[in-house]
């Protein structure tokens, strides 16, 4: 009977869950049975009148202590089932010894049947139809990053659709593009459950026994943080408050660059986790997105607001600000994946050349950052213009020897 009950209770869908319940049940039954037999023998030393009192005190003490330990988060997460079985088994064995004469045979019979049932579950779960919780967690994190990359890939064209009225905009579908990221917001419990079961599993596939499963939880938390930023962006897609087309067109290029490069960076991280390779290639796309962020900041600082109502540009400025935060989130995800690659010893990636973006120096000249300095003290109202070039410090020293005056008076 106990073997059948053990199979019905212990057998779970994943290998980690089955091992967790099986080992918890076996260890709890063995330790509780041994303590129950010891408690019964100790109570016999106090005679017939003192035996029930001592047994009641020991049951209350151990059961109360075990129940209290269930309130600790770490114990409850991994050993809650074992503690529960310990309480039930100890109470049953110790109290049964007061009425049953052959207590050792009772404990041995129950322990042997539980071992048979637990071993059957573990063998079937590992060798016949294995479903690995660690592999499911691995795929779940990959799916999260893919959904983030998909949203960022299509957000730019969707948001600036009103600006590009003459261009055809290809929609990626509402389910996969606009709403796909929403499942990330409620995935915390599933990730923690899979990570807890994955710690019990032996090495399999690309995952060794001490695989850093906690790092997957960190990546999942950062992905949820990025998903909350995306939730804010999604709220501006169909909002009634829209910025003037002229302002949106002004910030369109850097915003499109940010979403495109961030999406590519997430795509490289997905590929790195999926193939268990080093994610260093994603840093190239992150560099390009950082350059786009710098250009966007310059645009926002140098945009003239004399003829523009301030409240009308707030929605677009908010989108630009959130995109900057998205880049920061993607950088943190990259650092977490890079740490995972170091802990899990991912292999080196194939060589790939990605063009690096350079900051647009012309932005400083055409958007009001560099201004001529008027010599007010001069009689002729001369203007001093400083000539800027791309020469190195050594070249500048050589040029100054031949041409010491680089200031031109107009």
matplotlib code that plots the C-alpha trace (Angstrom):
import matplotlib.pyplot as plt

x = [0.0, 2.8, 4.6, 1.4, 0.8, 4.5, 4.2, 1.0, 2.4, 6.1, 5.8, 5.8, 6.1, 9.8, 12.8, 13.7, 10.3, 10.3, 13.8, 12.9, 9.8, 11.4, 14.6, 12.6, 10.2, 12.9, 15.2, 12.3, 10.8, 14.2, 15.1, 11.6, 11.3, 14.6, 13.7, 10.2, 11.7, 14.2, 11.5, 9.4, 12.4, 13.1, 9.5, 9.6, 12.2, 9.6, 7.2, 3.6, 2.4, 5.2, 5.4, 2.4, 3.5, 7.0, 5.7, 3.3, 6.0, 8.5, 5.8, 4.9, 8.5, 9.8, 6.6, 6.4, 10.1, 9.7, 6.5, 8.4, 11.2, 8.7, 8.4, 12.0, 11.8, 14.8, 13.6, 10.0, 11.2, 13.2, 12.4, 8.8, 7.5, 10.2, 9.4, 5.7, 6.5, 8.8, 6.1, 3.5, 6.0, 7.4, 4.0, 2.7, 5.7, 6.2, 2.5, 2.0, 4.8, 2.6, 0.0, 2.0, 4.4, 6.4, 7.4, 10.7, 9.0, 6.4, 9.0, 11.1, 8.1, 7.0, 10.6, 11.2, 7.9, 8.5, 12.1, 10.6, 8.0, 10.4, 13.0, 10.5, 9.4, 13.0, 14.0, 11.0, 11.4, 15.1, 15.6, 12.2, 10.5, 12.8, 11.5, 14.2, 13.2, 16.6, 16.0, 12.6, 14.0, 16.7, 14.1, 11.8, 14.6, 15.4, 11.7, 11.6, 14.5, 13.0, 9.8, 11.6, 13.6, 10.5, 8.7, 11.7, 12.2, 8.7, 8.1, 10.0, 8.1, 4.8, 5.2, 6.5, 3.9, 2.1, 5.4, 6.1, 2.7, 4.1, 6.0, 4.4, 4.5, 4.6, 2.8, 4.1, 0.8, -0.8, -0.4, 3.3, 4.4, 2.2, 1.1, 3.8, 5.9, 3.0, 3.6, 7.1, 5.4, 3.8, 6.5, 8.3, 6.7, 7.3, 10.9, 11.5, 9.7, 11.8, 15.0, 14.2, 13.6, 16.6, 18.9, 18.0, 18.7, 21.9, 24.0, 22.3, 23.0, 24.8, 24.1, 26.4, 25.4, 26.3, 24.9, 24.3, 20.5, 20.3, 21.8, 18.8, 16.6, 18.7, 18.3, 14.6, 14.2, 16.1, 13.9, 10.8, 12.2, 12.7, 9.2, 7.8, 9.6, 8.1, 4.7, 5.1, 6.1, 3.1, 0.9, 2.0, 1.3, -2.5, -2.6, -4.9, -2.0, 0.4, 3.3, 3.5, 4.8, 7.6, 9.0, 8.5, 10.3, 13.2, 13.8, 12.8, 16.3, 18.0, 14.9, 14.7, 18.5, 18.0, 15.2, 17.0, 20.4, 18.8, 16.8, 19.9, 21.7, 19.0, 19.0, 22.7, 22.1, 19.4, 21.7, 24.5, 22.3, 20.7, 24.1, 25.9, 28.5, 30.1, 27.8, 30.6, 29.3, 26.3, 28.5, 29.0, 25.3, 25.2, 27.9, 25.8, 22.7, 24.8, 25.9, 22.3, 21.4, 24.0, 22.7, 19.2, 20.2, 21.9, 18.7, 16.5, 18.9, 19.2, 15.6, 14.2, 10.9, 10.0, 7.2, 6.2, 3.8, 5.7, 2.8, 2.4, 5.9, 5.7, 4.5, 7.3, 9.9, 8.6, 9.0, 12.6, 13.3, 11.9, 14.0, 17.1, 16.1, 15.5, 19.1, 20.2, 18.1, 19.6, 23.1, 22.3, 20.9, 24.1, 26.2, 24.0, 24.3, 28.0, 28.3, 26.2, 28.6, 31.6, 30.0, 28.7, 31.9, 30.3, 32.4, 33.9, 31.6, 32.4, 34.0, 31.6, 32.3, 29.7, 30.1, 30.5, 28.6, 30.5, 29.0, 27.8, 30.2, 28.2, 25.4, 27.6, 27.9, 24.4, 22.3, 23.5, 26.1, 29.1, 28.6, 30.9, 32.4, 32.1, 35.0, 33.0, 36.1, 37.3, 36.6, 35.7, 33.4, 35.7, 34.5, 37.0, 36.4, 38.3, 39.2, 38.5, 40.0, 40.7, 44.4, 46.3, 48.1, 51.4, 50.0, 48.7, 52.2, 53.7, 51.1, 51.4, 55.1, 54.4, 51.2, 51.0, 47.8, 44.9, 42.3, 40.9, 39.4, 36.5]
y = [0.0, 2.4, 1.8, 2.6, 5.8, 6.8, 6.5, 8.4, 11.3, 11.4, 11.0, 14.5, 15.8, 16.9, 15.0, 17.7, 17.6, 13.8, 13.8, 16.5, 14.7, 11.3, 12.3, 14.4, 11.6, 9.0, 11.0, 12.3, 8.8, 7.3, 10.0, 10.3, 6.5, 6.3, 9.1, 7.6, 4.2, 6.1, 8.1, 5.0, 3.3, 6.5, 6.7, 3.1, 4.0, 6.1, 3.3, 2.8, 6.0, 8.2, 6.7, 8.5, 11.8, 11.6, 10.5, 13.4, 15.9, 14.5, 14.6, 18.2, 19.3, 17.8, 18.4, 22.0, 22.6, 21.0, 23.1, 26.3, 25.5, 25.5, 29.3, 29.8, 30.7, 28.6, 25.5, 26.0, 26.3, 23.1, 20.9, 21.7, 18.3, 16.5, 18.4, 17.6, 13.9, 14.0, 15.3, 12.7, 9.8, 10.6, 11.1, 7.9, 5.7, 7.1, 6.9, 3.6, 2.2, 2.8, 0.3, -1.9, -4.4, -5.1, -1.5, -2.2, -4.4, -1.7, 0.9, -1.4, -2.4, 1.2, 2.3, -0.5, 0.0, 3.7, 3.1, 0.7, 3.2, 6.2, 4.3, 3.2, 6.8, 8.1, 5.4, 6.0, 9.8, 9.8, 6.8, 6.2, 9.6, 12.4, 16.0, 18.3, 21.3, 23.0, 22.7, 24.2, 27.1, 27.6, 27.7, 30.0, 32.7, 32.5, 33.0, 36.1, 37.7, 36.8, 38.6, 41.7, 41.7, 41.3, 44.2, 46.6, 45.5, 46.6, 49.5, 52.1, 51.6, 51.3, 54.5, 56.6, 55.3, 58.6, 60.4, 58.0, 58.2, 57.5, 54.4, 51.0, 49.8, 46.1, 44.9, 41.9, 41.0, 42.1, 38.8, 38.4, 42.0, 44.1, 41.5, 38.9, 40.6, 40.5, 36.9, 38.0, 40.2, 37.2, 34.6, 35.0, 32.1, 29.7, 30.7, 30.2, 26.8, 25.5, 26.8, 25.1, 21.7, 22.1, 22.2, 18.6, 17.3, 15.5, 16.7, 16.4, 17.8, 21.1, 21.5, 20.1, 19.1, 22.5, 24.6, 28.3, 28.2, 31.2, 33.3, 32.5, 34.0, 37.2, 37.3, 36.7, 39.5, 41.9, 40.8, 41.7, 45.1, 45.7, 44.4, 47.0, 49.7, 48.2, 48.3, 52.1, 52.3, 50.2, 52.7, 55.5, 53.6, 54.1, 57.0, 60.0, 62.4, 62.5, 64.8, 67.1, 65.2, 67.7, 66.8, 63.1, 63.3, 65.1, 62.3, 59.5, 58.5, 58.1, 56.4, 53.9, 53.3, 52.6, 50.1, 48.4, 48.0, 47.0, 44.4, 43.0, 42.9, 40.9, 38.6, 38.0, 37.2, 34.8, 33.1, 33.0, 31.4, 28.9, 27.8, 28.2, 30.5, 33.7, 36.8, 39.2, 39.9, 41.7, 44.4, 45.7, 46.4, 47.9, 50.3, 51.4, 51.9, 54.0, 56.2, 56.6, 57.5, 60.2, 61.6, 61.6, 63.5, 66.1, 66.4, 66.9, 69.5, 71.5, 71.4, 75.0, 75.3, 78.9, 78.1, 74.8, 74.2, 72.4, 70.0, 68.8, 67.3, 65.6, 62.2, 61.9, 63.1, 60.5, 57.8, 59.0, 58.9, 55.4, 54.2, 55.4, 53.4, 50.4, 50.6, 50.6, 47.5, 45.7, 46.5, 45.0, 41.9, 41.6, 41.8, 39.1, 36.8, 37.5, 36.4, 33.3, 32.4, 32.8, 30.6, 28.0, 28.1, 28.8, 28.2, 31.0, 32.4, 32.5, 35.6, 38.2, 41.7, 44.3, 47.9, 50.4, 53.6, 56.8, 59.9, 62.5, 65.4, 67.5, 67.6, 70.0, 72.4, 72.5, 72.3, 75.3, 73.7, 75.5, 79.3, 82.0, 84.3, 88.0, 90.2, 92.9, 94.9, 95.2, 98.3, 96.5, 93.8, 91.0, 87.5, 84.8, 81.4, 78.4, 75.8, 72.2, 69.2, 65.5, 65.9, 64.1, 66.1, 65.4, 66.8, 69.9, 70.6, 70.4, 72.6, 75.2, 75.5, 76.4, 78.2, 79.5, 81.5, 79.2, 81.9, 83.6, 87.1, 87.8]
z = [0.0, 0.9, -2.4, -4.4, -2.3, -2.8, -6.6, -6.7, -4.5, -5.7, -9.5, -11.2, -14.7, -14.6, -13.4, -10.9, -9.3, -9.0, -7.5, -5.1, -3.8, -3.9, -2.0, 0.5, 1.2, 1.5, 3.8, 5.9, 6.4, 7.4, 9.9, 11.3, 11.6, 13.5, 15.8, 16.4, 17.5, 19.7, 21.3, 22.0, 23.7, 25.7, 26.9, 28.0, 30.6, 32.5, 33.1, 32.1, 33.7, 32.4, 28.9, 27.3, 28.9, 27.5, 24.1, 24.0, 25.0, 22.3, 19.6, 20.5, 20.7, 17.4, 15.4, 16.6, 15.8, 12.3, 11.7, 12.6, 10.2, 7.3, 7.7, 6.5, 2.8, 1.7, 3.6, 2.4, -1.2, -1.3, 1.7, 2.6, 1.4, 3.4, 6.6, 6.2, 5.8, 8.7, 11.0, 9.9, 10.0, 13.4, 14.9, 13.5, 14.4, 17.9, 18.9, 17.2, 19.3, 22.4, 21.0, 18.6, 19.9, 16.8, 16.1, 14.3, 11.8, 11.2, 10.5, 8.4, 6.3, 5.6, 4.8, 2.4, 0.5, 0.2, -1.1, -3.7, -4.8, -4.9, -6.8, -9.4, -9.9, -10.3, -12.8, -15.0, -14.8, -15.7, -18.1, -19.8, -20.3, -19.0, -19.0, -17.6, -15.7, -16.4, -20.1, -19.8, -17.8, -20.4, -23.2, -21.2, -20.7, -24.4, -25.2, -23.0, -24.8, -28.2, -27.3, -26.2, -29.4, -31.5, -29.9, -30.2, -33.8, -34.8, -32.4, -34.4, -37.7, -35.8, -33.7, -36.6, -39.0, -39.1, -40.0, -42.9, -44.6, -48.0, -46.9, -46.5, -42.9, -42.4, -39.3, -37.4, -35.9, -32.7, -30.8, -31.4, -31.5, -29.3, -26.7, -26.8, -24.1, -21.6, -20.6, -19.2, -16.6, -14.9, -15.3, -12.0, -10.2, -13.1, -13.3, -9.6, -9.6, -12.6, -11.1, -7.8, -9.5, -11.8, -8.8, -8.0, -11.5, -12.6, -15.4, -18.8, -22.3, -22.1, -18.4, -15.8, -12.3, -10.7, -13.5, -12.4, -12.4, -10.1, -12.9, -15.1, -12.4, -12.6, -16.3, -16.0, -13.5, -15.8, -18.7, -16.6, -15.8, -19.5, -20.2, -17.9, -19.9, -23.0, -21.4, -21.1, -24.8, -25.8, -24.0, -26.4, -29.6, -29.6, -27.3, -28.1, -27.2, -30.0, -30.6, -33.7, -36.8, -37.2, -33.7, -34.2, -37.6, -35.9, -33.4, -35.7, -36.9, -33.5, -32.1, -35.0, -34.5, -30.8, -31.3, -34.2, -32.5, -29.2, -31.0, -32.7, -29.4, -27.8, -30.8, -30.4, -26.7, -27.6, -30.0, -27.4, -24.8, -27.3, -28.6, -25.3, -26.8, -25.5, -26.0, -26.7, -30.2, -28.7, -27.3, -30.9, -31.3, -27.8, -28.8, -31.8, -29.6, -27.1, -30.0, -31.0, -27.5, -27.5, -30.7, -29.3, -26.2, -28.4, -30.5, -27.4, -26.0, -29.2, -30.4, -30.6, -28.6, -29.4, -31.8, -30.3, -27.4, -24.7, -23.7, -27.3, -27.4, -24.0, -25.3, -27.9, -25.4, -23.0, -25.6, -26.2, -22.5, -22.1, -25.1, -23.3, -20.3, -22.5, -23.7, -20.1, -19.4, -22.4, -21.2, -17.8, -19.5, -21.6, -18.4, -16.8, -19.8, -19.9, -16.3, -17.1, -19.9, -17.5, -14.8, -17.2, -19.3, -22.7, -25.8, -27.9, -30.6, -34.3, -35.7, -37.1, -38.2, -37.2, -38.4, -35.5, -35.5, -34.9, -33.3, -35.8, -35.4, -37.7, -35.1, -33.1, -36.0, -37.4, -34.2, -32.3, -30.0, -31.6, -31.8, -33.0, -30.3, -30.9, -29.8, -28.1, -27.2, -30.8, -32.8, -36.0, -34.5, -35.5, -35.2, -33.9, -35.5, -34.2, -36.9, -35.7, -37.5, -36.9, -36.5, -33.7, -31.0, -32.8, -36.1, -34.2, -32.8, -36.3, -37.8, -35.2, -35.9, -39.5, -38.9, -35.3, -35.8, -36.4, -35.5, -38.6, -38.4, -40.5]

ax = plt.figure().add_subplot(projection="3d")
ax.plot(x, y, z, "-o")
ax.set_aspect("equal")
plt.show()
